[in-house]
Amino acid sequence: MERKIVLGLLAQIDSHLVEMLKDGIEHTFSCPVEISARIGSLDYALAPKRKQYLAPLILSTLRGFSMNADDRCLGVVDVDLYSPGSSFVFGEADIGSRVAIISLYRLRPERYGLAPDERLYQSRVTKEAVHELGHTHYLSHCLEAKCVMHLSNSLADTDRKAAAFCLNCEQGLQEVALNRDITTP
């Protein structure tokens, strides 16, 4: 059975952005991407005083998407996420269950009073998606500032890095794929 990545849409997302993201993920991870939409209320994860949504609670929702043993799931939301100990997160991954989430909320230039820039926005979305999916493939944060696996504490960090893995992280990704092929009957 061929592995896949499920793109779990938990919000109404522009179809052009979804297709761009799907194509980018398929290219980067060399596997098919299946789009699954479960648009509904995320109020269960809302922290009213913060006006933010708890990322680990939403990650638990993603575990319910139909996945086989080697599949991964990336949830996409358009709300402000946080995680315990962080004022906000662009995304988060749960390595053990192979699910991750990204938020579009802080990636738009116009959120910061700047002119809309679709190219920059799409670049940020792609980088955050690849980064979080990298974690679901057991990759850690990378010290190489240009590597997509470099930690982003700010949008400047995200903008500075590439949407691709450095040689070391690419090798780690290939090792995960090789181990999967060896252990899969």
N, CA, C and O atoms as a DFTB+ gen file, in Angstrom:
740 C
 N C O
     1  1       0.845      -1.181       0.000
     2  2       0.000       0.000       0.000
     3  2       0.891       1.246       0.000
     4  3       1.809       1.359       0.812
     5  1       0.618       2.159      -0.899
     6  2       1.427       3.365      -1.028
     7  2       1.090       4.358       0.084
     8  3      -0.077       4.589       0.401
     9  1       2.129       4.933       0.662
    10  2       1.903       5.933       1.702
    11  2       1.377       7.211       1.073
    12  3       1.583       7.467      -0.114
    13  1       0.694       8.011       1.886
    14  2       0.159       9.280       1.405
    15  2       0.221      10.304       2.525
    16  3       0.448       9.972       3.689
    17  1       0.018      11.534       2.151
    18  2      -0.123      12.609       3.115
    19  2      -1.541      13.138       2.963
    20  3      -1.976      13.484       1.864
    21  1      -2.249      13.194       4.074
    22  2      -3.608      13.728       4.085
    23  2      -3.516      15.204       4.446
    24  3      -2.964      15.563       5.486
    25  1      -4.049      16.041       3.600
    26  2      -4.124      17.476       3.855
    27  2      -5.504      17.730       4.449
    28  3      -6.501      17.796       3.731
    29  1      -5.545      17.869       5.760
    30  2      -6.813      18.015       6.469
    31  2      -7.203      19.470       6.640
    32  3      -6.634      20.183       7.467
    33  1      -8.160      19.901       5.866
    34  2      -8.606      21.294       5.925
    35  2      -9.642      21.441       7.029
    36  3     -10.723      20.857       6.963
    37  1      -9.301      22.224       8.041
    38  2     -10.207      22.454       9.163
    39  2     -10.807      23.855       9.106
    40  3     -11.402      24.330      10.073
    41  1     -10.644      24.502       7.963
    42  2     -11.186      25.838       7.727
    43  2     -11.427      25.982       6.233
    44  3     -10.917      25.200       5.430
    45  1     -12.207      26.985       5.871
    46  2     -12.433      27.299       4.466
    47  2     -11.155      27.933       3.928
    48  3     -10.800      29.046       4.318
    49  1     -10.459      27.224       3.028
    50  2      -9.178      27.690       2.500
    51  2      -9.330      27.918       0.997
    52  3      -9.975      27.134       0.301
    53  1      -8.731      28.991       0.512
    54  2      -8.761      29.304      -0.904
    55  2      -8.291      28.104      -1.724
    56  3      -7.237      27.535      -1.441
    57  1      -9.064      27.718      -2.734
    58  2      -8.754      26.508      -3.510
    59  2      -7.418      26.617      -4.249
    60  3      -6.725      25.614      -4.423
    61  1      -7.054      27.816      -4.681
    62  2      -5.757      28.002      -5.344
    63  2      -4.614      27.707      -4.372
    64  3      -3.635      27.060      -4.743
    65  1      -4.736      28.178      -3.131
    66  2      -3.721      27.926      -2.110
    67  2      -3.644      26.426      -1.793
    68  3      -2.553      25.879      -1.633
    69  1      -4.787      25.776      -1.706
    70  2      -4.814      24.336      -1.423
    71  2      -4.102      23.566      -2.527
    72  3      -3.308      22.671      -2.237
    73  1      -4.370      23.895      -3.774
    74  2      -3.717      23.192      -4.895
    75  2      -2.214      23.463      -4.919
    76  3      -1.424      22.558      -5.188
    77  1      -1.819      24.705      -4.639
    78  2      -0.401      25.035      -4.585
    79  2       0.283      24.238      -3.479
    80  3       1.372      23.699      -3.677
    81  1      -0.352      24.166      -2.328
    82  2       0.199      23.435      -1.195
    83  2       0.271      21.941      -1.498
    84  3       1.278      21.295      -1.206
    85  1      -0.775      21.398      -2.073
    86  2      -0.815      19.982      -2.451
    87  2       0.338      19.653      -3.405
    88  3       1.062      18.679      -3.197
    89  1       0.505      20.465      -4.446
    90  2       1.578      20.236      -5.423
    91  2       2.960      20.313      -4.768
    92  3       3.829      19.487      -5.048
    93  1       3.157      21.293      -3.907
    94  2       4.444      21.462      -3.238
    95  2       4.774      20.293      -2.324
    96  3       5.915      19.835      -2.284
    97  1       3.784      19.811      -1.595
    98  2       3.998      18.680      -0.690
    99  2       4.271      17.405      -1.482
   100  3       5.162      16.630      -1.133
   101  1       3.503      17.189      -2.548
   102  2       3.739      15.995      -3.383
   103  2       5.153      16.007      -3.945
   104  3       5.830      14.979      -3.957
   105  1       5.591      17.150      -4.404
   106  2       6.936      17.270      -4.974
   107  2       8.012      17.027      -3.916
   108  3       8.965      16.284      -4.154
   109  1       7.859      17.649      -2.761
   110  2       8.878      17.556      -1.704
   111  2       8.973      16.159      -1.103
   112  3      10.072      15.662      -0.861
   113  1       7.831      15.523      -0.862
   114  2       7.830      14.233      -0.171
   115  2       7.636      13.038      -1.105
   116  3       7.595      11.896      -0.647
   117  1       7.518      13.289      -2.396
   118  2       7.401      12.226      -3.411
   119  2       6.338      11.192      -3.059
   120  3       6.578       9.986      -3.107
   121  1       5.171      11.688      -2.709
   122  2       4.048      10.792      -2.441
   123  2       2.750      11.550      -2.723
   124  3       2.734      12.780      -2.756
   125  1       1.671      10.807      -2.926
   126  2       0.406      11.485      -3.205
   127  2      -0.143      12.217      -1.982
   128  3       0.099      11.824      -0.841
   129  1      -0.882      13.282      -2.248
   130  2      -1.546      14.054      -1.204
   131  2      -3.046      13.961      -1.443
   132  3      -3.540      14.233      -2.537
   133  1      -3.750      13.574      -0.397
   134  2      -5.209      13.468      -0.441
   135  2      -5.790      14.627       0.366
   136  3      -5.366      14.875       1.495
   137  1      -6.748      15.326      -0.207
   138  2      -7.359      16.456       0.485
   139  2      -8.637      15.984       1.162
   140  3      -9.485      15.340       0.544
   141  1      -8.757      16.316       2.445
   142  2      -9.932      15.947       3.220
   143  2     -10.369      17.166       4.015
   144  3      -9.583      17.720       4.784
   145  1     -11.599      17.580       3.841
   146  2     -12.101      18.767       4.541
   147  2     -13.076      18.352       5.634
   148  3     -14.011      17.584       5.403
   149  1     -12.835      18.877       6.823
   150  2     -13.752      18.683       7.956
   151  2     -13.932      20.035       8.616
   152  3     -13.430      20.289       9.711
   153  1     -14.640      20.870       7.943
   154  2     -14.803      22.237       8.413
   155  2     -15.902      22.270       9.468
   156  3     -17.034      21.848       9.230
   157  1     -15.549      22.767      10.598
   158  2     -16.494      22.864      11.709
   159  2     -15.925      23.805      12.750
   160  3     -14.895      24.444      12.534
   161  1     -16.591      23.881      13.855
   162  2     -16.163      24.776      14.919
   163  2     -14.914      24.235      15.611
   164  3     -14.797      23.039      15.876
   165  1     -14.000      25.132      15.890
   166  2     -12.807      24.802      16.665
   167  2     -12.925      25.371      18.080
   168  3     -11.931      25.482      18.797
   169  1     -14.142      25.729      18.472
   170  2     -14.356      26.353      19.775
   171  2     -13.856      25.496      20.929
   172  3     -13.494      26.032      21.976
   173  1     -13.830      24.184      20.763
   174  2     -13.347      23.300      21.820
   175  2     -11.884      23.581      22.177
   176  3     -11.435      23.232      23.269
   177  1     -11.144      24.210      21.265
   178  2      -9.723      24.485      21.490
   179  2      -9.456      25.957      21.820
   180  3      -8.308      26.350      22.030
   181  1     -10.507      26.760      21.865
   182  2     -10.351      28.199      22.109
   183  2     -10.076      28.488      23.580
   184  3     -10.770      27.988      24.466
   185  1      -9.056      29.299      23.823
   186  2      -8.781      29.838      25.163
   187  2      -9.306      31.271      25.130
   188  3      -8.618      32.166      24.638
   189  1     -10.512      31.504      25.645
   190  2     -11.162      32.807      25.480
   191  2     -10.336      34.010      25.941
   192  3     -10.341      35.045      25.274
   193  1      -9.632      33.895      27.059
   194  2      -8.850      35.031      27.548
   195  2      -7.710      35.377      26.592
   196  3      -7.364      36.547      26.430
   197  1      -7.133      34.364      25.966
   198  2      -6.019      34.571      25.029
   199  2      -6.513      34.918      23.626
   200  3      -5.795      35.535      22.839
   201  1      -7.743      34.515      23.325
   202  2      -8.295      34.621      21.965
   203  2      -7.420      33.851      20.972
   204  3      -7.202      34.277      19.838
   205  1      -6.932      32.708      21.441
   206  2      -6.114      31.817      20.629
   207  2      -6.607      30.388      20.827
   208  3      -7.389      30.095      21.731
   209  1      -6.126      29.516      19.956
   210  2      -6.560      28.123      19.959
   211  2      -5.383      27.223      20.319
   212  3      -4.273      27.400      19.817
   213  1      -5.640      26.260      21.193
   214  2      -4.600      25.364      21.685
   215  2      -4.279      24.307      20.629
   216  3      -5.093      23.429      20.342
   217  1      -3.086      24.409      20.063
   218  2      -2.670      23.521      18.972
   219  2      -2.741      22.037      19.338
   220  3      -3.237      21.257      18.525
   221  1      -2.274      21.599      20.519
   222  2      -2.347      20.165      20.822
   223  2      -3.773      19.599      20.816
   224  3      -3.968      18.435      20.466
   225  1      -4.753      20.393      21.194
   226  2      -6.139      19.908      21.136
   227  2      -6.599      19.693      19.697
   228  3      -7.304      18.730      19.395
   229  1      -6.196      20.592      18.828
   230  2      -6.576      20.443      17.420
   231  2      -5.823      19.274      16.797
   232  3      -6.370      18.566      15.951
   233  1      -4.578      19.066      17.206
   234  2      -3.824      17.900      16.717
   235  2      -4.559      16.610      17.042
   236  3      -4.549      15.673      16.245
   237  1      -5.196      16.553      18.205
   238  2      -5.927      15.335      18.573
   239  2      -7.089      15.077      17.611
   240  3      -7.441      13.925      17.360
   241  1      -7.678      16.131      17.079
   242  2      -8.746      15.991      16.081
   243  2      -8.198      15.355      14.801
   244  3      -8.871      14.545      14.164
   245  1      -6.980      15.730      14.435
   246  2      -6.387      15.233      13.189
   247  2      -6.115      13.735      13.236
   248  3      -6.045      13.085      12.193
   249  1      -5.963      13.189      14.427
   250  2      -5.737      11.746      14.550
   251  2      -6.942      10.963      14.040
   252  3      -6.829       9.772      13.749
   253  1      -8.090      11.619      13.930
   254  2      -9.300      10.965      13.446
   255  2      -9.405      10.874      11.938
   256  3     -10.313      10.222      11.423
   257  1      -8.490      11.518      11.214
   258  2      -8.506      11.419       9.760
   259  2      -8.056      10.026       9.358
   260  3      -7.189       9.439      10.005
   261  1      -8.629       9.507       8.316
   262  2      -8.325       8.152       7.855
   263  2      -6.897       8.069       7.345
   264  3      -6.538       8.682       6.340
   265  1      -6.081       7.287       8.071
   266  2      -4.678       7.158       7.704
   267  2      -4.232       5.714       7.885
   268  3      -4.662       5.022       8.807
   269  1      -3.369       5.283       6.990
   270  2      -2.716       3.985       7.129
   271  2      -1.447       4.160       7.942
   272  3      -1.095       5.282       8.308
   273  1      -0.755       3.065       8.231
   274  2       0.408       3.071       9.128
   275  2       1.522       4.032       8.698
   276  3       2.170       4.625       9.561
   277  1       1.765       4.203       7.403
   278  2       2.847       5.071       6.938
   279  2       2.382       6.455       6.511
   280  3       3.198       7.270       6.080
   281  1       1.096       6.735       6.622
   282  2       0.555       8.023       6.209
   283  2       0.900       9.119       7.212
   284  3       1.230       8.849       8.367
   285  1       0.816      10.340       6.749
   286  2       0.974      11.528       7.582
   287  2      -0.252      12.405       7.341
   288  3      -0.910      12.296       6.307
   289  1      -0.553      13.275       8.307
   290  2      -1.668      14.208       8.144
   291  2      -1.202      15.604       8.528
   292  3      -0.591      15.800       9.579
   293  1      -1.494      16.564       7.671
   294  2      -1.220      17.967       7.949
   295  2      -2.545      18.715       7.982
   296  3      -3.233      18.820       6.966
   297  1      -2.894      19.228       9.140
   298  2      -4.092      20.045       9.274
   299  2      -3.772      21.491       8.942
   300  3      -2.672      21.976       9.207
   301  1      -4.741      22.168       8.362
   302  2      -4.580      23.590       8.024
   303  2      -5.752      24.341       8.645
   304  3      -6.916      24.023       8.401
   305  1      -5.419      25.344       9.454
   306  2      -6.430      26.179      10.096
   307  2      -6.130      27.636       9.794
   308  3      -5.048      27.979       9.317
   309  1      -7.095      28.479      10.075
   310  2      -6.913      29.916       9.865
   311  2      -7.238      30.674      11.155
   312  3      -7.889      31.719      11.136
   313  1      -6.771      30.123      12.264
   314  2      -6.939      30.749      13.568
   315  2      -5.565      30.887      14.211
   316  3      -4.609      30.228      13.802
   317  1      -5.476      31.745      15.218
   318  2      -4.220      31.978      15.918
   319  2      -3.964      30.825      16.886
   320  3      -4.760      30.590      17.795
   321  1      -2.860      30.109      16.696
   322  2      -2.531      28.951      17.519
   323  2      -1.505      29.299      18.589
   324  3      -0.673      30.190      18.421
   325  1      -1.594      28.566      19.692
   326  2      -0.550      28.623      20.707
   327  2      -0.360      27.223      21.257
   328  3      -1.181      26.329      21.050
   329  1       0.734      27.063      21.956
   330  2       1.044      25.815      22.620
   331  2       1.519      26.184      24.016
   332  3       2.065      27.272      24.199
   333  1       1.334      25.324      25.004
   334  2       1.803      25.666      26.353
   335  2       3.274      26.094      26.335
   336  3       4.127      25.405      25.775
   337  1       3.547      27.220      26.946
   338  2       4.903      27.745      26.999
   339  2       5.261      28.661      25.845
   340  3       6.369      29.196      25.809
   341  1       4.355      28.853      24.905
   342  2       4.614      29.720      23.746
   343  2       3.505      30.757      23.629
   344  3       2.339      30.474      23.904
   345  1       3.885      31.954      23.220
   346  2       2.858      32.972      23.022
   347  2       2.054      32.707      21.749
   348  3       0.887      33.089      21.654
   349  1       2.690      32.047      20.767
   350  2       2.004      31.624      19.546
   351  2       2.879      30.589      18.864
   352  3       4.063      30.460      19.173
   353  1       2.286      29.849      17.932
   354  2       3.040      28.934      17.067
   355  2       2.498      29.061      15.651
   356  3       1.302      29.269      15.442
   357  1       3.400      28.933      14.681
   358  2       2.980      28.883      13.278
   359  2       2.421      27.500      12.963
   360  3       1.566      27.341      12.092
   361  1       2.918      26.511      13.684
   362  2       2.485      25.138      13.492
   363  2       3.057      24.262      14.584
   364  3       3.857      24.703      15.409
   365  1       2.628      23.005      14.572
   366  2       3.102      22.059      15.572
   367  2       2.918      20.653      15.021
   368  3       2.051      20.410      14.182
   369  1       3.743      19.735      15.502
   370  2       3.644      18.345      15.058
   371  2       3.615      17.416      16.256
   372  3       4.211      17.696      17.296
   373  1       2.916      16.314      16.091
   374  2       2.932      15.221      17.052
   375  2       3.574      14.041      16.333
   376  3       2.925      13.332      15.563
   377  1       4.858      13.846      16.599
   378  2       5.642      12.859      15.859
   379  2       5.072      11.463      16.021
   380  3       4.975      10.713      15.050
   381  1       4.694      11.107      17.242
   382  2       4.216       9.756      17.509
   383  2       2.992       9.370      16.712
   384  3       2.869       8.225      16.276
   385  1       2.089      10.305      16.516
   386  2       0.873       9.982      15.759
   387  2       0.955      10.442      14.303
   388  3       0.001      10.266      13.544
   389  1       2.088      11.030      13.909
   390  2       2.342      11.426      12.523
   391  2       1.347      12.475      12.011
   392  3       0.973      12.472      10.838
   393  1       0.933      13.363      12.903
   394  2       0.047      14.457      12.510
   395  2       0.705      15.787      12.835
   396  3       1.492      15.894      13.775
   397  1       0.374      16.788      12.051
   398  2       0.900      18.132      12.249
   399  2      -0.183      19.131      11.863
   400  3      -1.185      18.790      11.236
   401  1       0.051      20.350      12.254
   402  2      -0.904      21.416      11.943
   403  2      -0.134      22.683      11.624
   404  3       0.932      22.933      12.186
   405  1      -0.681      23.480      10.717
   406  2      -0.166      24.825      10.481
   407  2      -1.338      25.798      10.525
   408  3      -2.480      25.444      10.233
   409  1      -1.023      27.017      10.894
   410  2      -2.023      28.076      10.894
   411  2      -1.647      29.124       9.863
   412  3      -0.486      29.525       9.769
   413  1      -2.615      29.561       9.101
   414  2      -2.407      30.615       8.112
   415  2      -2.472      32.002       8.744
   416  3      -2.052      32.986       8.134
   417  1      -2.991      32.079       9.950
   418  2      -3.326      33.335      10.612
   419  2      -2.188      34.355      10.642
   420  3      -2.410      35.517      10.304
   421  1      -0.999      33.963      11.027
   422  2       0.118      34.898      11.180
   423  2       1.026      34.965       9.956
   424  3       2.056      35.638       9.993
   425  1       0.661      34.277       8.872
   426  2       1.536      34.205       7.703
   427  2       1.243      35.270       6.650
   428  3       2.065      35.494       5.761
   429  1       0.095      35.926       6.733
   430  2      -0.281      36.954       5.755
   431  2       0.409      38.286       6.054
   432  3       0.364      38.759       7.189
   433  1       1.046      38.896       5.053
   434  2       1.689      40.202       5.276
   435  2       0.702      41.276       5.746
   436  3       1.067      42.132       6.552
   437  1      -0.531      41.244       5.258
   438  2      -1.496      42.287       5.611
   439  2      -1.885      42.237       7.092
   440  3      -2.420      43.212       7.619
   441  1      -1.627      41.133       7.758
   442  2      -1.878      41.034       9.201
   443  2      -0.991      42.022       9.967
   444  3      -1.304      42.404      11.094
   445  1       0.108      42.426       9.346
   446  2       1.070      43.323       9.989
   447  2       1.040      44.719       9.375
   448  3       1.983      45.495       9.526
   449  1      -0.059      45.029       8.678
   450  2      -0.212      46.351       8.089
   451  2       0.515      46.536       6.775
   452  3       0.640      47.659       6.286
   453  1       0.998      45.445       6.196
   454  2       1.703      45.514       4.914
   455  2       0.737      45.223       3.765
   456  3      -0.363      44.711       3.975
   457  1       1.163      45.553       2.570
   458  2       0.347      45.263       1.386
   459  2       0.291      43.750       1.174
   460  3       1.261      43.045       1.452
   461  1      -0.844      43.255       0.682
   462  2      -0.918      41.823       0.378
   463  2       0.182      41.438      -0.611
   464  3       0.480      42.177      -1.549
   465  1       0.771      40.277      -0.385
   466  2       1.830      39.763      -1.245
   467  2       1.614      38.252      -1.357
   468  3       2.108      37.478      -0.537
   469  1       0.879      37.857      -2.372
   470  2       0.489      36.454      -2.525
   471  2       1.695      35.521      -2.634
   472  3       1.687      34.415      -2.094
   473  1       2.706      35.968      -3.322
   474  2       3.894      35.129      -3.496
   475  2       4.592      34.874      -2.151
   476  3       4.977      33.744      -1.850
   477  1       4.747      35.921      -1.360
   478  2       5.355      35.794      -0.035
   479  2       4.489      34.915       0.866
   480  3       5.003      34.050       1.576
   481  1       3.197      35.134       0.835
   482  2       2.254      34.355       1.637
   483  2       2.347      32.864       1.282
   484  3       2.449      32.019       2.172
   485  1       2.312      32.548       0.000
   486  2       2.398      31.152      -0.429
   487  2       3.733      30.529      -0.025
   488  3       3.786      29.362       0.362
   489  1       4.792      31.297      -0.116
   490  2       6.111      30.814       0.288
   491  2       6.113      30.459       1.774
   492  3       6.618      29.405       2.161
   493  1       5.559      31.319       2.590
   494  2       5.489      31.066       4.035
   495  2       4.657      29.826       4.342
   496  3       5.047      28.996       5.163
   497  1       3.519      29.706       3.682
   498  2       2.639      28.549       3.907
   499  2       3.371      27.261       3.536
   500  3       3.332      26.285       4.286
   501  1       4.028      27.255       2.398
   502  2       4.764      26.066       1.957
   503  2       5.861      25.706       2.944
   504  3       5.999      24.540       3.314
   505  1       6.640      26.682       3.373
   506  2       7.744      26.419       4.301
   507  2       7.234      25.855       5.618
   508  3       7.803      24.898       6.143
   509  1       6.182      26.429       6.149
   510  2       5.649      25.934       7.422
   511  2       5.068      24.526       7.263
   512  3       5.219      23.693       8.156
   513  1       4.411      24.258       6.140
   514  2       3.860      22.927       5.897
   515  2       4.974      21.882       5.793
   516  3       4.907      20.833       6.434
   517  1       5.984      22.167       4.996
   518  2       7.100      21.229       4.822
   519  2       7.830      21.032       6.150
   520  3       8.217      19.911       6.482
   521  1       8.020      22.108       6.907
   522  2       8.687      22.026       8.202
   523  2       7.945      21.073       9.145
   524  3       8.544      20.163       9.718
   525  1       6.648      21.291       9.298
   526  2       5.878      20.451      10.237
   527  2       5.791      19.002       9.746
   528  3       5.868      18.072      10.549
   529  1       5.632      18.808       8.452
   530  2       5.636      17.431       7.923
   531  2       7.011      16.797       8.094
   532  3       7.110      15.584       8.282
   533  1       8.075      17.597       8.031
   534  2       9.416      17.080       8.304
   535  2       9.494      16.475       9.698
   536  3      10.109      15.427       9.895
   537  1       8.868      17.140      10.666
   538  2       8.845      16.586      12.026
   539  2       8.134      15.234      12.060
   540  3       8.557      14.333      12.785
   541  1       7.061      15.081      11.287
   542  2       6.347      13.797      11.292
   543  2       7.174      12.697      10.635
   544  3       6.837      11.517      10.731
   545  1       8.254      13.086       9.972
   546  2       9.207      12.122       9.396
   547  2      10.447      12.027      10.295
   548  3      11.522      11.628       9.848
   549  1      10.278      12.399      11.567
   550  2      11.302      12.250      12.608
   551  2      12.491      13.192      12.460
   552  3      13.552      12.930      13.028
   553  1      12.342      14.271      11.719
   554  2      13.413      15.257      11.610
   555  2      13.291      16.274      12.749
   556  3      12.192      16.712      13.091
   557  1      14.424      16.634      13.321
   558  2      14.477      17.637      14.386
   559  2      14.773      19.001      13.783
   560  3      14.979      19.133      12.577
   561  1      14.789      20.015      14.644
   562  2      15.188      21.334      14.168
   563  2      16.645      21.293      13.741
   564  3      17.472      20.612      14.348
   565  1      16.938      22.033      12.691
   566  2      18.262      22.033      12.078
   567  2      18.982      23.342      12.406
   568  3      18.355      24.397      12.499
   569  1      20.281      23.264      12.578
   570  2      21.072      24.463      12.863
   571  2      21.351      25.297      11.612
   572  3      21.711      26.470      11.716
   573  1      21.187      24.695      10.432
   574  2      21.428      25.394       9.160
   575  2      20.286      26.395       8.925
   576  3      19.136      26.001       8.732
   577  1      20.619      27.693       8.945
   578  2      19.603      28.755       8.882
   579  2      18.765      28.717       7.604
   580  3      17.619      29.167       7.615
   581  1      19.304      28.195       6.514
   582  2      18.567      28.156       5.247
   583  2      17.701      26.907       5.105
   584  3      16.852      26.847       4.215
   585  1      17.900      25.913       5.964
   586  2      17.147      24.660       5.884
   587  2      15.706      24.880       6.340
   588  3      15.463      25.624       7.290
   589  1      14.776      24.255       5.686
   590  2      13.371      24.378       6.042
   591  2      13.107      23.863       7.460
   592  3      12.100      24.227       8.066
   593  1      13.988      23.029       7.991
   594  2      13.818      22.492       9.341
   595  2      14.400      23.406      10.421
   596  3      14.351      23.071      11.604
   597  1      14.947      24.549      10.028
   598  2      15.423      25.525      11.011
   599  2      14.215      26.082      11.764
   600  3      13.172      26.344      11.165
   601  1      14.358      26.259      13.066
   602  2      13.268      26.770      13.895
   603  2      12.905      28.199      13.492
   604  3      13.783      29.043      13.312
   605  1      11.616      28.460      13.353
   606  2      11.130      29.812      13.064
   607  2      10.504      30.395      14.319
   608  3       9.409      30.005      14.723
   609  1      11.215      31.336      14.929
   610  2      10.653      32.062      16.066
   611  2       9.934      33.329      15.617
   612  3       9.209      33.958      16.388
   613  1      10.152      33.692      14.349
   614  2       9.541      34.894      13.795
   615  2       9.356      34.695      12.291
   616  3       9.901      33.760      11.705
   617  1       8.587      35.580      11.683
   618  2       8.416      35.505      10.227
   619  2       9.721      35.796       9.506
   620  3       9.937      35.299       8.400
   621  1      10.591      36.590      10.109
   622  2      11.901      36.849       9.493
   623  2      12.670      35.532       9.358
   624  3      13.336      35.304       8.348
   625  1      12.580      34.669      10.368
   626  2      13.225      33.350      10.285
   627  2      12.618      32.535       9.144
   628  3      13.341      31.914       8.365
   629  1      11.299      32.539       9.051
   630  2      10.610      31.793       7.990
   631  2      11.000      32.338       6.619
   632  3      11.276      31.570       5.698
   633  1      11.021      33.656       6.483
   634  2      11.338      34.272       5.194
   635  2      12.786      34.011       4.774
   636  3      13.082      33.921       3.583
   637  1      13.672      33.891       5.737
   638  2      15.097      33.705       5.468
   639  2      15.414      32.284       4.976
   640  3      16.337      32.092       4.184
   641  1      14.659      31.312       5.437
   642  2      15.000      29.937       5.067
   643  2      14.369      29.525       3.741
   644  3      13.439      30.164       3.249
   645  1      14.890      28.455       3.184
   646  2      14.384      27.919       1.921
   647  2      13.209      26.987       2.205
   648  3      12.936      26.657       3.359
   649  1      12.532      26.575       1.171
   650  2      11.431      25.618       1.304
   651  2      11.928      24.192       1.125
   652  3      11.139      23.265       0.938
   653  1      13.249      24.027       1.185
   654  2      13.859      22.717       0.942
   655  2      14.723      22.301       2.129
   656  3      15.139      23.124       2.945
   657  1      14.976      21.006       2.195
   658  2      15.825      20.451       3.239
   659  2      17.294      20.643       2.879
   660  3      17.663      20.602       1.705
   661  1      18.131      20.854       3.897
   662  2      19.572      20.863       3.675
   663  2      20.004      19.423       3.378
   664  3      19.190      18.505       3.483
   665  1      21.251      19.218       3.016
   666  2      21.722      17.874       2.672
   667  2      21.570      16.897       3.836
   668  3      21.175      15.751       3.627
   669  1      21.879      17.333       5.058
   670  2      21.756      16.442       6.216
   671  2      20.305      16.042       6.467
   672  3      20.021      14.870       6.716
   673  1      19.395      16.994       6.405
   674  2      17.979      16.687       6.637
   675  2      17.401      15.858       5.495
   676  3      16.586      14.964       5.723
   677  1      17.822      16.153       4.270
   678  2      17.388      15.344       3.123
   679  2      17.840      13.896       3.310
   680  3      17.089      12.964       3.024
   681  1      19.063      13.715       3.788
   682  2      19.567      12.368       4.046
   683  2      18.735      11.689       5.139
   684  3      18.418      10.504       5.028
   685  1      18.385      12.422       6.180
   686  2      17.537      11.874       7.243
   687  2      16.178      11.460       6.715
   688  3      15.646      10.422       7.108
   689  1      15.612      12.264       5.829
   690  2      14.328      11.942       5.219
   691  2      14.432      10.673       4.369
   692  3      13.538       9.828       4.391
   693  1      15.528      10.548       3.623
   694  2      15.744       9.361       2.794
   695  2      15.917       8.113       3.661
   696  3      15.457       7.033       3.291
   697  1      16.577       8.257       4.810
   698  2      16.751       7.124       5.715
   699  2      15.416       6.648       6.269
   700  3      15.192       5.445       6.403
   701  1      14.528       7.586       6.591
   702  2      13.193       7.224       7.061
   703  2      12.464       6.449       5.970
   704  3      11.830       5.432       6.251
   705  1      12.549       6.923       4.724
   706  2      11.897       6.244       3.601
   707  2      12.499       4.858       3.381
   708  3      11.771       3.900       3.122
   709  1      13.800       4.750       3.481
   710  2      14.479       3.469       3.292
   711  2      14.071       2.484       4.382
   712  3      13.782       1.323       4.091
   713  1      14.044       2.936       5.627
   714  2      13.627       2.067       6.732
   715  2      12.191       1.613       6.566
   716  3      11.857       0.473       6.887
   717  1      11.331       2.505       6.063
   718  2       9.936       2.152       5.831
   719  2       9.854       1.070       4.757
   720  3       9.096       0.109       4.893
   721  1      10.638       1.232       3.689
   722  2      10.612       0.246       2.601
   723  2      11.143      -1.099       3.048
   724  3      10.655      -2.134       2.593
   725  1      12.140      -1.110       3.937
   726  2      12.722      -2.365       4.429
   727  2      11.749      -3.095       5.343
   728  3      11.643      -4.320       5.286
   729  1      11.034      -2.345       6.193
   730  2      10.152      -2.976       7.167
   731  2       8.746      -3.239       6.661
   732  3       7.994      -3.978       7.296
   733  1       8.374      -2.651       5.533
   734  2       7.046      -2.875       4.980
   735  2       7.018      -4.185       4.189
   736  3       7.818      -4.376       3.274
   737  1       6.086      -5.097       4.546
   738  2       6.038      -6.378       3.814
   739  2       5.617      -6.212       2.383
   740  3       5.532      -7.195       1.646
